[in-house]
Amino acid sequence: MERYIGLDVGYGFVKVTDGDNGYAFPSVVGEGDLTPSLVTGYHKSQRVADLRIGIDGKVYFVGKLAIRRSSLAYRGLSATRSEGEDLRVLVLSALSLFCNEPTNRFDVVTGLPPGRLHLREELISQLGSHHRVTVVRDRRIQDIDITINRIEVVPQPLGTFWAETLDSWGQVRNPLYGKVGIVDIGFKTTDLAAIEDGEFIPEKTRTIPVGLSSAYSDLSDKLLVEHGLEKETYALDEAFIRGTVNVAGRPVDITGLRDKTYESLATKLLVELMSTWQVPEFDKCLISGGGGAALGKYILPHLPQGEMVSDPVTANSIGFLNWANRLWRVNLEADSE
């Protein structure tokens, strides 16, 4: 039996859920091995923190493990994400978290930025359908089969809309009428989607090349100048979240630097937003994404109809799962009646 999966492969983080469990990990890949980690006794490693996978004879560290241990870790930021294997590695790593049997079948809903939807068929081809991968579970190396039975690729911000309007079974629980704008602020891009009385309006949907990555780069430069600390942008996730960074073993408060960077980025984003949309035309503007969570307090005062969604970081993956249930389970039940 297939399992429905909502999968949001962001440039910053991968978010994935099957409704019972959800995971998020940095979209970072590096060379790795399958040797089980040696845990010293006081730390119990979570599955998502020790994520490694073997594909076609190559082994990769993924997420936090890649940041900690790979000397050549990277976070792909190209528009097509087709230069290497990182997209396929991230997707199969995410699905592997739900593999508890030797053979596993999935129906997946995922998204692309509206400005990248022309890459839909290329994405489906790149991911393929049948995969034999190797993972480490309970310190044992295991081979598992992953089949992506069906994959639906939609405009990414629609996940947020479905998270707000559909329940976990795909039924409408909170219909939103009028003109609704979704402002989905990600790591590399910000996606704008317009929905009117439940109908997606592609003509008023855009992808803006502004995201948290510019804030990361700016902070990285400032840390080098002010503290002599050289860090790759992919290693700054925890620093941004906590507002501190360790220098010579001591925590240094960087909330001032971070917040100033956030404020500048929010101003830039608002200029782009006002230039793209006639914002007063919208009855509601929903803010989502990891960037939405970070920049919301700077953006919302300028949007009277603005509203932060309940779980901005994982809203798209949750909405994708809701849509999977509506697309396949609800329609299947309707056809059988």
PAZAPA-4460 file (N, C-alpha, C; in steps of 0.05 Angstrom, whole numbers, plus 32768, in hexadecimal, padded with zeros to 4 digits):
% residues 337
    n_x    n_y    n_z   ca_x   ca_y   ca_z    c_x    c_y    c_z   seq   type   mol
   8011   7FE8   8000   8000   8000   8000   8011   8019   8000     1      M     A
   800A   802C   7FEF   8019   8045   7FEE   8014   8057   8006     2      E     A
   8028   8066   800C   8025   807A   8022   8026   8096   8014     3      R     A
   8015   80A8   801E   8015   80C3   8013   8029   80D4   8022     4      Y     A
   8038   80E4   8012   804D   80F4   801E   804B   8111   8013     5      I     A
   804D   8124   8026   8050   8140   801E   806D   8148   8021     6      G     A
   8079   8150   800B   8096   8155   800A   809D   8170   8000     7      L     A
   80AA   8180   8010   80B3   819B   8008   80D1   819C   8009     8      D     A
   80DD   819B   7FF1   80FA   819A   7FEF   8104   81B7   7FEA     9      V     A
   8106   81C6   8000   810F   81E1   7FFF   812D   81E4   7FFB    10      G     A
   8136   81FB   7FF3   8153   8200   7FF0   8160   8200   800C    11      Y     A
   8151   8208   8020   815D   8209   803B   8159   81EF   804B    12      G     A
   8140   81E6   804B   8139   81CE   805A   8126   81BC   804A    13      F     A
   8127   81A2   804F   8114   818F   8045   8100   818A   805B    14      V     A
   80E6   818C   8054   80D1   8187   8067   80BF   8170   805C    15      K     A
   80B9   815C   806B   80AB   8145   8061   8099   813A   8077    16      V     A
   8081   8130   806F   806E   8125   8082   805D   8110   8075    17      T     A
   8054   80FC   8085   8040   80E9   807C   8027   80EC   808D    18      D     A
   8025   8100   809D   800E   8105   80AE   8012   80FB   80CA    19      G     A
   8020   80E5   80CD   8026   80DA   80E8   8041   80E5   80F2    20      D     A
   8054   80E7   80E0   806F   80F1   80E8   8078   8107   80D4    21      N     A
   8087   8119   80DD   8092   812E   80CC   80AF   8133   80D3    22      G     A
   80BF   813A   80BE   80DB   813E   80C2   80E3   8157   80B3    23      Y     A
   80F8   8164   80BD   8105   817A   80AF   8123   8178   80B2    24      A     A
   8132   817C   809C   814F   817B   809E   815B   818E   8089    25      F     A
   8173   8199   808E   817F   81AC   807B   8183   819F   8060    26      P     A
   817F   81AE   804B   8183   81A4   8030   81A0   81A4   8028    27      S     A
   81B0   8195   8038   81CD   8195   8035   81D5   8178   8030    28      V     A
   81E7   8174   801C   81F0   8159   8014   820F   8159   8014    29      V     A
   821B   8143   801C   8238   8141   801B   8240   8124   8018    30      G     A
   8259   8120   8011   8264   8104   800F   8263   80F7   802A    31      E     A
   825D   80DD   802A   825A   80CF   8044   8262   80B2   8043    32      G     A
   825A   80A4   8057   825F   8087   8059   8248   807B   8069    33      D     A
   8248   8060   806A   8232   8052   8078   823B   8047   8093    34      L     A
   8253   804F   809C   825C   8046   80B6   824B   8053   80CC    35      T     A
   823E   8043   80DD   822D   804E   80F2   823C   8062   8103    36      P     A
   822F   8077   810B   823B   808B   811C   8241   807F   8138    37      S     A
   8257   8087   8143   825F   807E   815F   8253   8093   8172    38      L     A
   823F   808B   8181   8232   809C   8194   823F   8098   81AF    39      V     A
   8247   80AE   81BC   8258   80AC   81D4   8248   80A5   81ED    40      T     A
   822D   80A4   81EC   821E   809B   8203   820A   80AE   820E    41      G     A
   820F   80C9   820C   81FD   80DB   8218   81EA   80E9   8203    42      Y     A
   81EE   80E2   81EA   81DE   80EE   81D6   81D1   80D8   81C5    43      H     A
   81B6   80D8   81C4   81A8   80C5   81B3   81A2   80D2   8199    44      K     A
   81AD   80C7   8183   81AB   80D3   8169   818F   80CD   815E    45      S     A
   8182   80E2   8153   8168   80DF   8146   816E   80D6   8129    46      Q     A
   815A   80C8   811D   815D   80BE   8102   8164   80D5   80EF    47      R     A
   8156   80EC   80F2   815A   8102   80DF   8175   8110   80E3    48      V     A
   8182   810C   80FA   819C   8118   8100   81B3   8107   80F7    49      A     A
   81AD   80EE   80F0   81C2   80DB   80E7   81B9   80D0   80CC    50      D     A
   81B3   80E2   80B9   81A7   80DB   80A0   81BD   80D7   808B    51      L     A
   81BF   80BE   8082   81D2   80B7   806D   81C5   80A3   805A    52      R     A
   81CD   80A3   8041   81C0   8092   802E   81D3   808A   8018    53      I     A
   81D1   8071   800F   81E0   8067   7FF8   81CF   8065   7FE0    54      G     A
   81D7   8071   7FCA   81C8   8071   7FB1   81DB   806C   7F9A    55      I     A
   81D6   8058   7F8A   81E6   8052   7F72   8204   8050   7F78    56      D     A
   820A   8043   7F8F   8226   803F   7F96   8234   8056   7FA3    57      G     A
   8226   806D   7FA7   8232   8084   7FB5   8223   8087   7FCF    58      K     A
   8232   8091   7FE3   8226   8095   7FFE   8227   80B3   8004    59      V     A
   8211   80BD   8010   820F   80D9   8016   8207   80DD   8033    60      Y     A
   8213   80F1   8040   8208   80FC   8059   81F4   8112   8051    61      F     A
   81DF   8114   8061   81C9   8126   805A   81C1   8136   8073    62      V     A
   81BB   8150   806F   81B1   8161   8084   81C6   8167   8099    63      G     A
   81BF   8165   80B2   81D2   816C   80C8   81EB   815C   80C7    64      K     A
   81E9   8142   80C0   8200   8131   80BF   8214   813B   80AA    65      L     A
   820A   8144   8093   821C   814F   807E   822A   8168   8088    66      A     A
   821B   8179   8097   8227   8192   80A1   823D   818B   80B5    67      I     A
   8238   8177   80C6   824C   8170   80DB   8264   8162   80D0    68      R     A
   8260   8150   80BC   8276   813E   80B6   8280   813E   8099    69      R     A
   8272   814B   8086   827C   814A   806A   828E   8162   8065    70      S     A
   82A5   815D   805B   82B8   8173   8055   82AF   8182   803B    71      S     A
   829F   8174   802A   8296   8181   8011   8278   8182   8011    72      L     A
   826C   818A   8027   824F   818D   8028   8246   81A5   8018    73      A     A
   822E   81A4   800D   8224   81BA   7FFD   8206   81BC   7FFE    74      Y     A
   81FC   81D3   7FFA   81DF   81D9   7FF8   81DA   81E4   7FDC    75      R     A
   81CF   81D4   7FCA   81CB   81DD   7FAF   81B6   81F3   7FAD    76      G     A
   81BE   8209   7F9F   81AC   8220   7F9D   81A6   8227   7F80    77      L     A
   81AD   8216   7F6D   81A7   821D   7F51   8189   821B   7F4B    78      S     A
   8181   8229   7F36   8164   822A   7F30   8159   820E   7F28    79      A     A
   8169   81FF   7F19   815F   81E5   7F0F   8165   81CE   7F22    80      T     A
   8179   81D1   7F33   8182   81BC   7F46   8189   81A2   7F37    81      R     A
   8194   81A5   7F1F   8199   818D   7F0E   81B7   8188   7F0A    82      S     A
   81C8   8198   7F17   81E5   8194   7F13   81F0   817B   7F20    83      E     A
   81E4   8173   7F35   81EE   815B   7F44   81D8   8149   7F4C    84      G     A
   81DD   8138   7F5F   81C9   8125   7F69   81BA   812E   7F82    85      E     A
   81C0   8147   7F8B   81B6   814F   7FA5   8197   814E   7FA7    86      D     A
   8189   8156   7F92   816C   8155   7F94   8161   8139   7F98    87      L     A
   816B   8126   7F89   8163   810A   7F8C   816B   80FF   7FA7    88      R     A
   8183   8107   7FB0   818D   80FE   7FCA   817A   8109   7FE0    89      V     A
   8173   8122   7FDF   8161   812E   7FF3   8146   8120   7FF4    90      L     A
   813A   811C   7FDC   8120   810F   7FDA   8120   80F3   7FE5    91      V     A
   8134   80E3   7FDD   8135   80C7   7FE6   813C   80C5   8004    92      L     A
   814C   80D8   800D   8152   80D9   802A   8139   80DF   803A    93      S     A
   8129   80F1   8030   8110   80F8   803D   80FD   80E0   803E    94      A     A
   80FA   80D3   8027   80E8   80BB   8026   80F3   80A4   8037    95      L     A
   810D   80A2   8039   8118   808C   8048   8111   808D   8066    96      S     A
   810B   80A5   8070   8103   80A9   808C   80E9   809A   8092    97      L     A
   80D9   8094   807D   80C0   8086   8081   80C1   8069   8079    98      F     A
   80D9   805F   8073   80DC   8044   806A   80E2   8031   8081    99      C     A
   80CE   8021   8089   80D2   800E   809E   80D0   7FF1   8094   100      N     A
   80CD   7FEE   807A   80CC   7FD4   806E   80E1   7FD2   8057   101      E     A
   80E7   7FBA   804F   80FA   7FB7   8038   80F0   7FC4   801F   102      P     A
   80D6   7FC4   801A   80CA   7FD0   8002   80B6   7FE5   800A   103      T     A
   80B7   7FFC   7FFE   80A7   8013   8006   809C   8022   7FEE   104      N     A
   8083   8029   7FEE   8076   8036   7FD8   806A   8051   7FE1   105      R     A
   806D   8066   7FD1   8064   8080   7FD9   8056   808E   7FC2   106      F     A
   8041   809E   7FCA   8035   80B2   7FB8   803D   80CD   7FC4   107      D     A
   8049   80DE   7FB3   8056   80F6   7FBD   804A   810F   7FB0   108      V     A
   8043   8123   7FC1   803D   813E   7FB7   8054   8150   7FBF   109      V     A
   805F   815E   7FAC   8075   8171   7FB2   8070   818A   7FA1   110      T     A
   8082   819D   7FA4   807E   81B7   7F96   8097   81C1   7F89   111      G     A
   8093   81D3   7F77   80A8   81E3   7F6B   80A0   8200   7F6D   112      L     A
   80B4   8212   7F6E   80AD   822F   7F6D   809D   8234   7F54   113      P     A
   808A   8246   7F55   8079   824C   7F3D   808A   8253   7F25   114      P     A
   80A0   8260   7F29   80B1   8267   7F12   80C2   8251   7F08   115      G     A
   80C0   8239   7F14   80CF   8222   7F0C   80BD   820B   7F03   116      R     A
   80A4   820F   7F00   8091   81F9   7EF9   8097   81ED   7EDE   117      L     A
   80A5   81FB   7ECD   80AC   81F0   7EB3   80C0   81D8   7EB6   118      H     A
   80CB   81D5   7ECE   80DD   81BF   7ED4   80CF   81A7   7EDF   119      L     A
   80B5   81A7   7EDF   80A5   8192   7EEC   80AD   8176   7EE0   120      R     A
   80AB   8173   7EC6   80B1   8159   7EBA   80CE   8151   7EBF   121      E     A
   80E0   8164   7EBE   80FC   815E   7EC3   8100   8154   7EE0   122      E     A
   80F2   8160   7EF3   80F3   8158   7F0F   80E9   813B   7F12   123      L     A
   80D2   8135   7F06   80C7   811A   7F08   80DA   8106   7EFC   124      I     A
   80E6   810D   7EE5   80FA   80FB   7ED8   8112   80F7   7EE9   125      S     A
   811B   810D   7EF5   8134   810D   7F06   8130   80FB   7F1E   126      Q     A
   8118   80FB   7F29   8113   80EB   7F41   810F   80CD   7F3B   127      L     A
   8103   80C8   7F23   80FF   80AC   7F1C   80E9   80A0   7F2D   128      G     A
   80E7   8085   7F2C   80D1   8078   7F3A   80DA   8061   7F4D   129      S     A
   80EF   8051   7F44   80F8   803B   7F54   8114   803F   7F5D   130      H     A
   8119   803B   7F77   8134   8040   7F82   813B   802B   7F96   131      H     A
   8154   8022   7F95   8160   8010   7FA9   8174   8020   7FB8   132      R     A
   8170   8025   7FD2   8182   8036   7FE1   818C   8026   7FFA   133      V     A
   81A1   8031   8006   81AC   8025   801E   81AC   8039   8034   134      T     A
   81A3   8031   804C   81A1   8043   8063   81AD   8035   807B   135      V     A
   81B1   8044   8090   81BA   8039   80AA   81A4   803D   80BE   136      V     A
   819A   8026   80C9   8185   8026   80DD   818E   8016   80F5   137      R     A
   818D   8021   810D   8194   8013   8125   81B0   8007   8122   138      D     A
   81C2   8017   8117   81DE   800F   8113   81E1   7FF8   8100   139      R     A
   81CD   7FF2   80F0   81CF   7FDD   80DC   81CA   7FE8   80C0   140      R     A
   81DA   7FDF   80AD   81D7   7FE7   8091   81C1   7FD7   8084   141      I     A
   81AE   7FE5   8078   8196   7FD8   806C   8192   7FE2   8050   142      Q     A
   818B   7FCF   803E   8182   7FD6   8023   8164   7FD8   8022   143      D     A
   8159   7FED   8016   813C   7FF0   8014   8135   7FF8   7FF8   144      I     A
   811C   7FF2   7FF0   8111   7FFA   7FD6   80FD   8010   7FDA   145      D     A
   8100   8025   7FCA   80ED   803C   7FCB   80E1   803F   7FAF   146      I     A
   80C6   803E   7FAE   80B8   8043   7F95   80A7   805C   7F98   147      T     A
   80AC   806F   7F87   809A   8087   7F86   8085   8081   7F71   148      I     A
   806E   8078   7F7B   8059   806E   7F69   804D   8085   7F59   149      N     A
   8046   809B   7F67   803B   80B3   7F5A   8048   80CB   7F66   150      R     A
   804C   80DF   7F56   8057   80F9   7F60   8048   8110   7F52   151      I     A
   803E   8121   7F63   802F   8139   7F59   8040   8151   7F61   152      E     A
   8046   8162   7F4C   8056   817A   7F51   8045   8192   7F4D   153      V     A
   8043   81A3   7F61   8030   81BA   7F61   8040   81D3   7F67   154      V     A
   8034   81EB   7F61   8041   8204   7F6A   8045   8204   7F88   155      P     A
   805D   8208   7F91   8064   8204   7FAD   8052   8213   7FC1   156      Q     A
   804B   822C   7FBD   803C   823A   7FD2   8020   822E   7FD6   157      P     A
   8016   821E   7FC3   7FFB   8212   7FC7   7FFB   8200   7FDF   158      L     A
   8012   81F5   7FE7   8013   81E5   7FFF   8009   81F5   8017   159      G     A
   8012   820E   8019   8008   821F   802F   7FEA   8222   802E   160      T     A
   7FDF   8227   8017   7FC2   822A   8014   7FB4   8211   801D   161      F     A
   7FBD   81FA   8015   7FB0   81E1   801C   7FB3   81DB   803A   162      W     A
   7FCA   81E4   8046   7FCE   81E0   8062   7FB9   81F0   8072   163      A     A
   7FB1   8207   8067   7F9E   8218   8075   7F81   8210   806F   164      E     A
   7F7B   8204   8058   7F60   8200   8050   7F56   81E3   8052   165      T     A
   7F69   81CF   8050   7F61   81B3   8050   7F69   81A6   806B   166      L     A
   7F5B   8191   8073   7F63   8182   808A   7F76   816B   8081   167      D     A
   7F7F   815B   8094   7F92   8146   808E   7F87   8130   807C   168      S     A
   7F6D   8130   8079   7F60   811C   8067   7F59   8128   804C   169      W     A
   7F61   8141   8048   7F5C   814D   802E   7F40   815A   802B   170      G     A
   7F32   815C   8041   7F17   8168   8041   7F1A   8186   8047   171      Q     A
   7F09   8196   803A   7F0A   81B3   803F   7F00   81B9   805B   172      V     A
   7F11   81C6   806B   7F09   81CC   8087   7F07   81EA   808B   173      R     A
   7F15   81FA   807B   7F16   8217   807F   7F18   8225   8064   174      N     A
   7F02   8227   8055   7F03   8233   803A   7F0A   8250   803C   175      P     A
   7F1C   8259   802B   7F25   8275   802A   7F1A   8281   8010   176      L     A
   7F08   8295   8013   7EFC   82A2   7FFC   7F0A   82BD   7FF7   177      Y     A
   7F03   82C9   7FE1   7F10   82E2   7FD9   7F2B   82DD   7FCD   178      G     A
   7F3B   82F2   7FCD   7F55   82F0   7FC0   7F6A   82EC   7FD6   179      K     A
   7F78   82D5   7FD4   7F8C   82CE   7FE9   7FA7   82CD   7FDC   180      V     A
   7FBA   82DA   7FE8   7FD6   82D8   7FDF   7FE7   82C8   7FF2   181      G     A
   7FF8   82B7   7FE7   800B   82A7   7FF7   8027   82B3   7FF3   182      I     A
   8034   82BA   8009   804F   82C4   8007   8061   82AF   8015   183      V     A
   806D   829E   8006   807C   8288   8010   809A   828F   800E   184      D     A
   80A6   8296   8024   80C2   82A0   8024   80D4   8289   802B   185      I     A
   80E5   8281   8018   80F7   826B   801B   8114   8273   801F   186      G     A
   8126   8260   801A   8142   8265   801E   814E   8275   8007   187      F     A
   8147   826D   7FEF   8152   827A   7FD7   813E   828D   7FC9   188      K     A
   8124   8285   7FCA   8110   8295   7FBB   80F8   829A   7FCD   189      T     A
   80E8   82AD   7FC4   80CE   82B2   7FD0   80B9   82AD   7FBB   190      T     A
   80A5   829C   7FC1   8090   8295   7FAD   8077   82A4   7FB5   191      D     A
   806B   82B1   7FA1   8051   82BE   7FA5   803C   82B0   7F95   192      L     A
   8027   82A8   7FA1   8011   829A   7F94   7FF7   82A8   7F9A   193      A     A
   7FE6   82AB   7F86   7FCB   82B8   7F89   7FB6   82A3   7F85   194      A     A
   7FA2   82A3   7F97   7F8B   8291   7F96   7F72   82A1   7F9A   195      I     A
   7F5F   829F   7F88   7F46   82AE   7F8A   7F2F   829B   7F8B   196      E     A
   7F20   829C   7FA2   7F09   828A   7FA6   7F11   826D   7FA1   197      D     A
   7F29   8265   7FAA   7F32   824A   7FA8   7F3F   8243   7F8E   198      G     A
   7F40   8256   7F7B   7F4C   8250   7F60   7F68   825C   7F5F   199      E     A
   7F7C   824C   7F58   7F97   8255   7F55   7F99   8267   7F3C   200      F     A
   7FA6   827F   7F40   7FA9   8292   7F2A   7FC6   8294   7F22   201      I     A
   7FCE   8284   7F0E   7FEB   8283   7F06   7FF5   829D   7EFB   202      P     A
   7FE4   82AE   7EEF   7FED   82C7   7EE4   7FF7   82DB   7EF9   203      E     A
   7FEF   82D7   7F12   7FF7   82E9   7F28   8009   82DA   7F3C   204      K     A
   8016   82C6   7F32   8028   82B6   7F43   8044   82B9   7F39   205      T     A
   8057   82BE   7F4B   8072   82C4   7F44   8086   82B6   7F57   206      R     A
   809F   82B4   7F4D   80B5   82AC   7F5E   80C9   82C3   7F5E   207      T     A
   80CF   82CD   7F76   80E1   82E4   7F7A   80FC   82D9   7F84   208      I     A
   8112   82E0   7F78   812C   82D5   7F81   8137   82E3   7F9A   209      P     A
   8127   82E3   7FAF   812F   82EE   7FC8   8128   82DA   7FDE   210      V     A
   813B   82D3   7FEF   8136   82C0   8005   814A   82C3   801B   211      G     A
   8149   82B1   802E   815A   82B2   8046   8178   82AE   803F   212      L     A
   817E   82A3   8028   819A   829E   8021   81AA   82B8   8021   213      S     A
   819E   82CE   8019   81AD   82E7   8018   81B3   82F0   8035   214      S     A
   81A1   82EB   8048   81A6   82F2   8064   81BC   82E1   806F   215      A     A
   81BD   82C7   8067   81D2   82B5   8070   81ED   82BF   8066   216      Y     A
   81EE   82C6   804D   8207   82D0   8041   8211   82E9   804F   217      S     A
   81FE   82FB   8054   8205   8314   8061   8210   830F   807D   218      D     A
   8203   82FE   808C   820C   82F8   80A7   8227   82EA   80A7   219      L     A
   822A   82D8   8094   8244   82CA   8091   825B   82DD   808E   220      S     A
   8256   82F2   807D   826B   8306   8078   8271   8316   8092   221      D     A
   825C   831D   80A1   825F   832D   80B9   826D   831D   80CF   222      K     A
   8267   8303   80D1   8275   82F2   80E4   8293   82F0   80DF   223      L     A
   829A   82F0   80C5   82B6   82EF   80BE   82C4   8309   80C5   224      L     A
   82B7   831F   80C0   82C3   8339   80C5   82C5   833F   80E3   225      V     A
   82AF   8339   80F2   82AD   8341   810E   82B9   832D   8121   226      E     A
   82B9   8313   811A   82C2   82FF   812D   82D7   82EC   8121   227      H     A
   82DE   82F0   8108   82F2   82DF   80FB   82E8   82C3   80F8   228      G     A
   82CE   82BF   80F7   82C2   82A5   80F5   82B8   82A0   80D9   229      L     A
   82C3   828C   80CC   82BC   8286   80B1   82AA   826E   80B0   230      E     A
   8291   8272   80A7   827D   825C   80A7   826F   825C   808C   231      K     A
   826C   8244   8081   825B   8241   8069   823E   8248   8071   232      E     A
   822F   8252   805D   8213   825A   8063   8203   8242   806D   233      T     A
   8208   822A   8063   81F8   8213   806B   81FD   820C   8089   234      Y     A
   8212   8216   8094   8218   8210   80B0   820D   8225   80C3   235      A     A
   81FD   8238   80B9   81F3   824E   80C9   81D6   824A   80D3   236      L     A
   81C9   8233   80CC   81AD   822F   80D3   81A9   8232   80F1   237      D     A
   81B9   8224   8101   81B6   8224   811E   81BB   8240   8129   238      E     A
   81CF   824D   811E   81D6   8268   8127   81BF   827C   8123   239      A     A
   81B2   827A   810C   819B   828B   8107   8184   8285   8119   240      F     A
   817F   826B   811E   8169   8263   812F   816E   826B   814D   241      I     A
   8186   8266   8157   818C   826C   8173   8193   8289   8178   242      R     A
   819E   8296   8164   81A7   82B2   8168   81C3   82B3   8175   243      G     A
   81D1   829C   8175   81EC   829C   8181   81FE   828B   816F   244      T     A
   8218   8291   8171   822C   8281   8163   8244   827D   8175   245      V     A
   8250   8266   8175   8267   8260   8186   8281   826B   817A   246      N     A
   828F   827A   8189   82AA   8284   8181   82BD   827C   8197   247      V     A
   82D1   826B   8190   82E4   8261   81A4   82D7   8255   81BC   248      A     A
   82C1   8246   81B7   82B3   8238   81CC   82A0   8248   81DC   249      G     A
   829D   8262   81D6   828B   8273   81E5   8274   827D   81D3   250      R     A
   825B   827D   81DD   8245   8287   81CD   8246   82A5   81C9   251      P     A
   8242   82AE   81B1   8242   82CB   81AB   8226   82D1   81A1   252      V     A
   8219   82E5   81AD   81FE   82EE   81A5   8200   82FC   8189   253      D     A
   81F1   82F1   8176   81F0   82FE   815C   81D4   8307   8154   254      I     A
   81C2   8309   8168   81A7   8310   8162   81A5   832C   8155   255      T     A
   81B7   833E   815E   81B7   8359   8152   81BE   8358   8134   256      G     A
   81D4   8349   812E   81DC   8346   8112   81C7   8338   8102   257      L     A
   81BC   8323   810D   81A7   8314   80FE   818F   8324   80F9   258      R     A
   8185   8332   810E   816C   8342   810B   816F   8359   80F7   259      D     A
   8187   8365   80F7   818C   837B   80E4   818C   8370   80C8   260      K     A
   8197   8358   80C4   8197   834C   80AA   817B   8344   80A2   261      T     A
   816C   8339   80B4   8150   8333   80AE   8140   834B   80A6   262      Y     A
   8144   8361   80B4   8134   8379   80AF   813A   8384   8093   263      E     A
   8154   8383   808B   815C   838D   8070   8150   837A   805B   264      S     A
   8150   8360   8060   8145   834E   804D   8127   8351   804A   265      L     A
   8119   8355   8060   80FD   835A   8060   80F5   8372   8050   266      A     A
   8105   8388   8053   8100   83A0   8043   8103   839A   8025   267      T     A
   8117   838C   801E   811B   8385   8002   8104   8374   7FF7   268      K     A
   80FB   8361   8007   80E5   8350   7FFF   80CB   835F   7FFC   269      L     A
   80C6   8372   800E   80AE   8382   800D   80AE   8393   7FF3   270      L     A
   80C5   839E   7FEC   80C6   83AD   7FD3   80BF   839C   7FBB   271      V     A
   80CA   8383   7FBB   80C4   8371   7FA5   80A7   8369   7FA5   272      E     A
   809C   8364   7FBD   8080   835C   7FBF   806D   8372   7FB5   273      L     A
   8072   838B   7FBE   8061   83A2   7FB5   8064   83A7   7F97   274      M     A
   807B   83A1   7F8C   807F   83A5   7F70   8072   838F   7F5F   275      S     A
   806E   8378   7F6B   8063   8361   7F5C   8044   8360   7F5D   276      T     A
   8039   8366   7F75   801C   8364   7F79   8011   8380   7F7F   277      W     A
   7FF7   8383   7F79   7FE7   8399   7F84   7FDC   838F   7F9E   278      Q     A
   7FEC   8391   7FB3   7FE6   8384   7FCD   7FCB   838C   7FD8   279      V     A
   7FC1   83A5   7FD5   7FA7   83AB   7FE0   7F90   839B   7FD4   280      P     A
   7F95   838E   7FBD   7F80   837E   7FB0   7F7A   8364   7FBF   281      E     A
   7F8D   835C   7FD0   7F8A   8342   7FDD   7F7B   8345   7FF7   282      F     A
   7F69   8331   7FFB   7F59   8331   8014   7F6A   8325   802B   283      D     A
   7F7D   8313   8025   7F8D   8307   8039   7FA8   8300   802C   284      K     A
   7FBD   8304   803C   7FD8   82FB   8033   7FE3   82E9   8049   285      C     A
   7FE8   82D0   8041   7FF2   82BC   8054   8011   82BB   8051   286      L     A
   801F   82BD   8067   803C   82BC   8067   8045   82A0   8070   287      I     A
   8057   8294   8061   8060   8279   8069   807D   8276   8061   288      S     A
   8088   825E   8066   80A4   8257   8061   80B6   825D   8078   289      G     A
   80CD   8251   8078   80E1   8257   808D   80E8   8274   808E   290      G     A
   80EA   8281   8076   80EF   829D   8075   80D8   82AE   8080   291      G     A
   80BF   82A4   807C   80A8   82B1   8087   80A9   82B2   80A5   292      G     A
   80B1   829B   80B1   80B3   829A   80CE   80C8   82AE   80D8   293      A     A
   80DE   82B1   80C9   80F4   82C2   80D1   80EE   82E0   80CD   294      A     A
   80E0   82E6   80B7   80DD   8302   80AF   80C1   830D   80B5   295      L     A
   80AF   82FC   80BF   8093   8304   80C2   8090   831D   80D2   296      G     A
   809F   8321   80E8   809B   8338   80F9   80A2   8352   80EB   297      K     A
   80B3   8350   80D6   80BA   8368   80C7   80A7   836D   80B0   298      Y     A
   809A   8358   80A6   8089   835B   808E   806C   8360   8096   299      I     A
   8062   8353   80AA   8045   8355   80B1   803C   8371   80B7   300      L     A
   804B   8382   80C4   8042   839D   80C9   803B   83AD   80AF   301      P     A
   8046   83A4   8099   8042   83B2   807F   802C   83A5   806F   302      H     A
   8020   8390   8079   800B   8382   806B   7FF2   8380   807E   303      L     A
   7FDF   8393   807C   7FC8   8392   808E   7FB9   8378   808C   304      P     A
   7FB8   836C   8075   7FA9   8353   8072   7FBC   833A   8074   305      Q     A
   7FD4   833F   807E   7FE8   832A   8080   7FE2   8318   8098   306      G     A
   7FEA   82FF   8096   7FE5   82EB   80AC   7FFA   82D5   80AA   307      E     A
   8007   82D0   80C0   801A   82BA   80C1   800B   829F   80C4   308      M     A
   8011   828C   80B3   8004   8272   80B6   800D   8264   80CF   309      V     A
   7FFE   8250   80D8   8003   8244   80F2   801E   8236   80F4   310      S     A
   8027   822A   80DF   8041   821C   80DF   8050   8222   80C6   311      D     A
   805C   823A   80C4   8066   8244   80AA   807D   8232   809F   312      P     A
   808D   8226   80B0   80A4   8217   80A6   809B   81FE   8097   313      V     A
   8087   81F0   80A2   807F   81D6   8096   8064   81D8   8088   314      T     A
   8059   81F0   8084   803F   81F3   8079   803D   81E6   805D   315      A     A
   8050   81E9   804C   804E   81DE   8031   804D   81BF   8032   316      N     A
   805F   81B3   8042   805F   8195   8043   8044   818B   804E   317      S     A
   8039   8198   8062   8020   8190   806D   800A   8193   8059   318      I     A
   800A   81AA   804A   7FF6   81AE   8036   7FF8   819B   801F   319      G     A
   8011   8194   8017   8015   8180   8002   8008   8165   800A   320      F     A
   800C   815D   8023   8000   8144   802C   7FE1   8146   802C   321      L     A
   7FD7   815D   8035   7FB9   8161   8034   7FAF   815E   8018   322      N     A
   7FBE   8169   8004   7FB6   8167   7FE8   7FB8   814B   7FDE   323      W     A
   7FCD   813C   7FE6   7FD0   8120   7FDF   7FB7   8110   7FE7   324      A     A
   7FAE   8115   8000   7F96   8107   8009   7F7D   810F   7FFA   325      N     A
   7F7C   8128   7FF2   7F64   8131   7FE3   7F66   8126   7FC6   326      R     A
   7F7E   8127   7FBB   7F82   811F   7F9F   7F7E   8101   7F9B   327      L     A
   7F88   80F1   7FAE   7F87   80D4   7FAA   7F74   80C6   7FBC   328      W     A
   7F74   80CC   7FD6   7F62   80BD   7FE8   7F45   80C6   7FE5   329      R     A
   7F3F   80E0   7FE6   7F24   80EA   7FE5   7F17   80E3   7FCA   330      V     A
   7F26   80E8   7FB4   7F1C   80E2   7F99   7F17   80C4   7F96   331      N     A
   7F2A   80B3   7FA1   7F26   8097   7F9F   7F0D   808E   7FAE   332      L     A
   7F08   8099   7FC5   7EF0   8092   7FD5   7ED7   809B   7FC6   333      E     A
   7ED9   80B2   7FB9   7EC1   80BC   7FAA   7EBB   80AA   7F92   334      A     A
   7ED0   80A1   7F85   7ECD   8090   7F6D   7EC1   8075   7F75   335      D     A
   7EC7   806C   7F8E   7EBE   8051   7F96   7EA1   8050   7FA0   336      S     A
   7E96   8068   7FA4   7E7B   806A   7FAE   7E66   8064   7F98   337      E     A
***
